[in-house]
């Protein structure tokens, strides 16, 4: 089969899973629905491997066109030069993405089989999960802006369904709405940017746009920069970059596997993919690219600082995701395309692992996520602890784990590019220091110290159970019926599917970096090379030398270790240091606890003015002009005329005769006047 045939199969299987589970869940039963959903995504991964093998069998050619294959099912619209089709593009970039998305999503589905086993909405959950993966696969396989926009919107819709999955929780429904609204802002940016490009290029095809680009735009052309900035709005919203990031921490209201799916392999990586896919545009608009890199760097530092004080287990990892996506956005905008995708892959491994391990801890805590109540799980949960350590070391950039090689690949590129880009590289090391600090703050608080009541109980072989289920954010008493979490809790130590999924990711997080070792191999860079033919920024000459790259790796490892040892000194060696620092820097601590006041700022600058305009529109336009003048005025005339007619219907014959005489007299008078 051809690579494009495999590409369509990649989309077909999750589509079948969504339909089969959504329509036939009653016959399947809740238990079988999970396995069907997992099997469908696994078949999608197998198809992705098929696409990889067949694509590698093709010669790229000098221009790289040999590995750029398109396939269309039908045409949406055609007229003039516009030819909008249901078209996929199978090339090294899209194949790389579908491998990561389908592979990690398969493991998340497998983990979910056990994690969601007692939830009354389990079948609905797996239908949504398959739909989410389908949406992301449509996005990354799209061959034109039309299908990209469709996938982009579907990912937003699927995220709403999954974030607010436990729909009887007010906090969950609010979080789902918030994510949807902010992502719609990004959708608007994407659509407007697409229209601006279409106006000049006359095509919605990616390859067609890239072909005519140098002929219709010059470097930093005003319209091109504007289009790229609008596209970045879409990327920032989907990838949770400042200031469109506030939805991501709240997205933790969804089930933990959903958090793993959104944060690891799918939704938040869409912005990184968009910049890499449209790299010819950003290379011709360096001003827009610089904006993307700066925003990525700011997000990296802002999210890292907030993660130092957050006390919700899942939200710490969520802010970590924001920070790591900042690295990727920064790298992709700077021209380190292969490095950005390399870090996207390794991050998918260790971040999915961390969320799964966090879910195991939350299960042991009977749903509690507050770090102030969690401690001493090292002996009670040895497997979960080992997985958490592997994920944390990879995240912190400690050798020889994958994050060490991928994160420093981006930083090394920035430093080697020189100029102002070096500043971003140095700030990348600051982010690495924060990463080691907040990651092992989490480790030491959850697994060290005196075992909490639940940990001590688990050491005796008894898994804690919540007699009165409560919302972990508000403390409100909850039910365990449909729309709420199920009554049972799962931990990796007792569930084989969870253990298999986490164990696989732990291995990948450990050895995944071996695909790109300076001076040894460049598997990912070589595979992606044909997609960046002609790009000076992606040329091998733009990469640091082997010795420089290894020096950067040593520095990166040292910075990560410094963060870890600092965390050890604060939370293990000298307990109470954290409380003293909070008291001494109370203002700074409060500032970080309130997340740099971004929510309050958005509420003040955007939400309140929009609500005020809405109220004015309701009172003045809707009720006053439309209701009182247009609709109400017409209604008033009809009502008045009806009342007059009713008053004239007296039932007296003389009254009717008088009206008839008056009417005939009026008609006669009219004709007499006309005749004269």
RAJO-V832185 format. One line per field, one symbol per residue. ss: DSSP state (H for helix, E for strand, L for the rest). phi: phi as a letter, one per 30 degrees, with the letter a starting at -180 (. if undefined). A space follows every 50 residues. Layout:
ss: ???
phi: ???
This chain:
ss: LLHHHHHHHHHHHHHHHHHHHHHHHHHHHHHHHHHHHHHHHHHHHHHHHH HHHHHHLLLLLLLLHHHLEEEEEEEEEEELLEEEEEEEEELHHHHHHHHH HHHHHHHHHHHHHHHLLLLLLHHHHHHHHHHHHHHHHHHHHELEHHHHHH HHHHHHHHHHHHHLLLLLLHHHHHHHHHHHHHHHHHHHHHHHHHHHHHHH HLLLEHHHHHHHHHHHLLLLLHHHHHHHHHHHHHHHHHLLLLLLLHHHHH HHHLLHHHHHHHHHLLHHHHHHHHHHHLHHHHHHLHHHHHHHHHHHHHHH HHHHHHHLLLLEHHHHHHHHHHHHHHHHHHHHHHLLHHHHHHHHHHHHHH HHHHHHHHHHHHHHLLLLLEHHHLLLLLLLLHHHHHHHHHHHHHHHLLLL LHHHHHHHHHHHHHHHHLLLHHHHHHHHHHHHHHHHHHHHHHHHHHHLLL LLHHHHHHHLLLLLLLLLLELLLLLLELLLLLLLLLLLLLLLLLLHHHHH HHHHHHHHHHHHHHHEELLLEEHHHHHHHHHHLLLLLLLHHHLLLHHHHH HHHHHHHHHHHHHHHHHHHHHHHLLLHHHHHHHHLHHHHHHHHLHHHHHH HHHHHHHHHHHHHHHHHHHHHHHHHHHHHHHHHHHHHHHHHHHHHHHHLL LLHHHHHHHHHHHHHHHHHHHHHHHL
phi: .deddddddeddddddddddddccddddidddeddddddddddddedddd dddddddcddidciddccccbbcacdabaiddbcbdbcccbedddedddd ddddddddddededdcdcddcddddddddddddeddddedcecadddedd dedddddddddddcedddddddddddddddddddeddddddddddddeec dibcdddddddceddcbceheeddddddddddedddddchcecccddddd ddddeeddeddddcccedddddeedddcedddddbdddddddddddddde ddddddddbdcceddddddddedddeedddddddjddddddddedddedd ddddddddddddddchjdbdddccaicdddbdddddddddddddddicdc dddddddddddddddddiidddddddddddddddddddddededddccid ededddddddjcddbddbebdddciddbcbdejbeddcbcbddccdeddd ddddddddddcedddbceicabddddddeddbdidddcdedddddedddd ddddddddddddddddddddcbdbejddddddddcdddddddedhihddd dddddcddedddddddddddddddddddcddddddddddddddddddddd icdddddddddddddddddedddddd
